[in-house]
Amino acid sequence: MINIKKFPNLILMLFFSLLTIISCQKDDGPGGGGPQENIPDTFSEYFGNSVSRNFLGNVIDTNKNPIEGVTITIGNQTALTDSNGVFILNNATVNERFGYIKAEKTGYIHGSRSVVPSNGTNKVTIMLLEATVVGTVSSGTPETVTANDGSSVSFDGNFTKEDGSPYSGSVDVIMHHLDPADEDMPMQMPGMLYAENEEGAERMLQTLGMLAVELSGSGGEDLNLAEGSTSEIKIPVDASLMGIAPATIPLWYFDEVNGYWKEEGVATLQGNMYVGTVSHFSFWNCDIPAEAITLCVTVTDEDNNTLNNLYVTITSATFGTRGGYANDNGEVCGFVPSDESLVLNVYNYNVCGENALHTETVGPFSSDSNITVIVPDNPDIIQETVVGTFNTCDDNAVTDGYVQVTYGNQSFTDAVTDGTFEVNLLRCNENNEFTIKGSDYVNLQTTDSISYTFTTPLTDIGVITACNSITEFIQYTIDGETAFFISDNITANFYTDSPNTNGPSLDIYGNGDGQTTCFYLFSRLDETSYEGTYDNLDWNDINDTGFNISECIGIANTNNNIIYNLTTLGDVGEYIDINFSGSYEDGNGGSHTITGTIHVLRDN
């Protein structure tokens, strides 16, 4: 079973691989003994009609660091990952039941992800493997290259270039063994565990191990085996799977053009190794096939509101567990075994614990299906919505960008197409802080990562602006319409014992144009814990704590219901983060609302 606690927001599209074997006979999965299967003339007929879908994803290395400059291809559309390793491709042409995303960059072996596209933004994560040379062989000489884990490949010495012409010289062998016991394997493997068998029928796969092999000539040219040549490959079987490993198992190779696996040959278990013979190189996979259907799950609360970013798993008594995160429509899709009852679990983020929020039995399903799962109300879990406006540095709406909300140790990335964003999530009672960062994908500019406190159930961030050159700012919006942004002439001073406040205080002053854009915040802080939530300061009460704002429009102290969250109070030269919202009266008794963010460097 996948380790929920260690599994961050990285695999955001549901696909179900298989972890348990009950038979080594070909196609003896659920439904294998049923009526005669109707196999189409061409495999692509399984995919359904062409549709237009949006994709947002990230590409990372094996240390989970973002990789910039990766070329992403979906159909005939391409994009590059930005400094966060993120890519956006909207209105990409895919199929109803199949979409294929390729990721390529020099220095890494080819990566990809295949998905069952949903109607919302399809989110994927691809972990690229470095093109590390394991060994070097020479043409014309039979040789074997063995990795540290025992995986190996043998060559007869005959190689060809991409154009089919013979190659003579040294050959660098790039090789990676992918172990099903490794929780990162679903991000590293190409496509998804979806395949065409020898009869042309679609199958979901249960993997016991994969081997990636790429060959490179002395001039960097891509090589493969010469026609008529074969190689023996050995793929280790993890000790935890040896008890269920069959004596023989079908071999499958990954079709990098089409994005799915194809059956070709068999492997035999020798000790703890599957040994097989192949005639070309790509990813090779030892798998048991099973008949499958696509299942799309929509997660809602009791009031029929969709719930996003929750982790949904499907467990098969026969084939094990896999899962993924619900997208912005509360939906997650993938292949599951046909004609079998399944256990569905919905989890919150690991920061809230590992117990499922909801469990139910679903199925069996004999055809592609859509279901809705209702998560009961839970007093220990709070539903939050974070909204705001995301502008470019020129104060125009970002139309091709994204925001990243980080809660606990997990980040959720949501696309921005019209300058507005809305992120829905559940949180725990004991943790009410998060950070947010926006990226303008077109202009390659970002905001800082800014700390906030939830103002349950709706947190209005106000306006965030993507300007890398701006190091600090004060931003606030009056009545949801008039926005003010100050980024110059800002001072922020903290006093542990101010004579004006008879205790710790924080004063922040921003003088924009000095007339219509100015801001002054002063406070008396709690003596034991500076950071926290405050309301309006009553200066007449020497023991009261809180904040007051004085700005060009004028905020009166009477009927002042503004709440302030001091989330970060750094040392000198570090950031102070405050967000605030509420209602107030101006000097003439007029009623207004205000929301704002302070992200400034401490001067004293």
C-alpha positions, 0 to 999 in steps of 0.5 A: 500500500502506498505510504500516504504520509510520505506521498506529497502533492506530486501525483495529481492524476489517478492511475491504478497500478497493480501490486498483488498477483494471484495467477501467472496465466495470461489475461486471467484477471477479473472478467477473463473467463467471461463472454468473448471480448470485442476487440476493435480493428485498431487500438486507438478506437479504445481512446474515444473521441478527440476532446480539448483539455487543460493541463498543468503539471510539474517536472522534478528530479529524483531529489524532488527539485524542480527542473527548468526548461523541460520540453513538454509535448501534448499532441502538436502543442509544446511548452517549457517548464518554468523555474518552478518546474511547472508547465501549462498547456490549455486546450490541448487535443487529447482523447476522452479516455487517453491523453499522453504528455511527453517530457524531454530535456538533455541529460535525462532519459525521456519521461512521460505521463498518460492519463484518463483526462477529466473535465477540469484542469488535469494535473500531473507530475513527472520525475525525470531520471538522469541519463547516467552511463552505467557502462560502455561497450564496443560494437562487434564485441559481445558484452554485458553491463550490470548495475549495482542492484543486479539488473543487467543487459547483454549485447551481441555487439551489433548496433544501428543508428536512428536511420537504420545504418550500422554503427561502429564504435563505443556505446554508452549504456544508460540503464535504470531499474524501477522497483514497484516497492519504491514509492517514487516509481509511479512518477518515474515510469513512463505513461501509466500501467495501460497496455495493448496485448498481443491480440490488440485488446486493452489491459491494465497492468500489474508490474513486478519491475521495469528496466529502462535502457538507452544507448548512445554513440560516441558522437551522442547519437541515439542507437538501438540493436541491429535488425535480427540482434537480441539482448538478454535483460535481467530485472530484479524482483523485490524481496517483498514480491518474491512470494507471489512472483510467477514462474513466467510473466509477460514482457511489455515495452513502452511505445514512446510514440503512442504512450502505452505499453505493448506486449512482446515476449515473456520473462522467466524467474531465475532466482530473484531475477526475471530474465527475458530476451528483447530485440530493441530498447525502450522501457521494458516491464514485467507485468500481469494483465487484467481487463479493466474499465475507467472509473471517474470519482467526484468527491463532494460534501453533504451539501453537494459542494465539490471537494478538491485536493483530497487523496482518493484511493481504490483498493482491489482485494486482487490487485492492491492499492493506488490513488491520486488527488481530486482536481479543481472539479473534485474529480479523479479518474483512472483504470480499475479492475472490471467486475470486482468490488472495490474499497474506496478511501478518501484521505485528508492531508497527512498533516491532519493524520493518516485516518481516512475521512470516508470509506465505502465499497464501490462496484463491481463495474463492467463498463466505464463509470462515473460515481459521486462520493459524499464525505460526511461532515467531520468536526475535526476538519474545516473546509476552506476557500482561498480567493484573490486576484492575481495581476501582472507587474503592469497591473493587468490580470494574469491570464496564463499563470498559477498560484501555489498554496502550501499547507503543512508540507504539501503544495497545491497548484491551481491555474489562473486564466482570468486574473482570479483564483479560488483554491478549495481545501480542508484543514485540521483544527490545530493548523490554520496557517498557509503560504501562497505564491503566484507565478505569471507563466507568460512574463516569467515573473513571480510573487514572493511566498507570503504567509497567511492565516485562514479566515474561516470559511473564506480567506480573501487574499486580495490582490497579489502582483507578480513583480520579481523586482519588488522586495516588499509591499503593502496592498489593500482593497477597499469595498472590493473595488478600489485597490492600493499598492505601495512598494516604495518608502516603506519602514517597519519597526519593532520595539520590545518595550515601546514608551508609546505602547507600554510594551511590545509594538510594531509600526509599519509606514508606507508612503506611496504618493503621500496623498491618495496612497499612504498607510500607517499601521501601529499596534500593541502586541501580546507580551508572551507571543507576538505572532497571532490574531488581533482585533482593533486596539483600544488605546484607552485600555493599557492592557489591551492588544491589537492593531490600528490602521491610519490611511489616506481614506480614513479609518475611524476607531468606532465600529471597527471590526478589522481582524489582523493575523500576524503570521511572521515577525522576522529578525531585522532584515527578514520579513514581516507578514500580516494579512487583515480583513473586516469592516469599518467606518470612515471619519464621516460614518460611512461603512466600508470593507477592507482586505489587505496584505503586508509583506515588508522587511523589518528595519528595526 
